[in-house]
């Protein structure tokens, strides 16, 4: 799989998830991921595909996407180690 080739993490089974990450608050920025996948161990992967490098703004956007993806995985009352 592409996940294994890029990260070295072996994934036996995966599920494609909804690529829309809800901002949770009206008026906040909405995110649509290229590919959002969950594996059999409930690990989430965000695969973004780019044809060119667009600099710092693009890197900041990816960090924002990652932060939102983590936020959407952790429900109230859960421990950060559960991520």
C-alpha positions in Angstrom: 0.0 0.0 0.0 1.0 3.6 -0.3 1.0 3.9 3.5 3.5 1.2 3.8 5.7 2.5 1.0 5.9 6.0 2.5 5.9 5.4 6.2 7.1 1.8 6.6 3.9 1.1 8.7 2.4 -2.3 7.7 -1.4 -2.0 7.2 -3.3 -5.2 6.7 -6.8 -3.6 6.3 -8.0 -0.1 5.8 -11.2 1.8 5.5 -11.6 5.0 3.5 -13.3 7.6 5.7 -15.2 10.7 4.9 -12.6 13.3 3.6 -14.6 16.2 5.0 -13.3 17.3 8.5 -16.0 19.3 10.2 -14.7 22.5 11.8 -17.1 22.0 14.7 -17.9 25.7 14.8 -19.9 27.7 12.2 -17.7 30.1 10.4 -14.4 28.2 10.9 -12.4 26.9 8.0 -13.6 23.6 6.5 -11.1 21.0 5.4 -11.4 18.3 2.7 -8.6 15.8 2.7 -7.4 14.0 -0.5 -7.6 10.6 1.2 -8.5 9.9 4.8 -8.0 6.2 5.9 -8.3 4.3 9.1 -6.5 1.0 9.6 -7.3 -2.1 11.6 -5.6 -0.7 14.7 -7.8 2.5 14.5 -4.8 4.6 13.3 -5.8 7.4 11.0 -3.8 8.5 7.9 -4.2 11.6 5.9 -2.7 11.3 2.4 -2.3 14.5 0.6 -1.2 14.5 -3.0 0.6 17.5 -4.6 2.2 17.9 -8.0 4.4 20.9 -7.0 5.8 22.4 -3.8 4.3 25.8 -3.0 6.3 26.8 0.0 5.7 27.7 3.6 1.9 28.4 3.2 1.4 24.8 1.9 3.4 23.4 4.8 1.3 25.4 7.3 -1.9 24.1 5.6 -0.7 20.5 6.1 0.0 21.2 9.8 -3.5 22.7 10.1 -5.0 19.6 8.4 -3.1 17.3 10.8 -4.2 19.2 13.8 -7.8 19.1 12.8 -7.6 15.4 12.0 -6.2 14.7 15.5 -8.9 16.9 17.1 -11.6 14.9 15.3 -10.2 11.6 16.7 -10.3 12.6 20.4 -13.7 12.9 22.1 -14.3 14.9 25.2 -13.1 13.1 28.3 -10.6 10.9 26.5 -6.8 10.9 27.2 -4.3 12.3 24.7 -2.5 9.0 24.8 -5.6 7.5 23.1 -4.7 9.3 19.9 
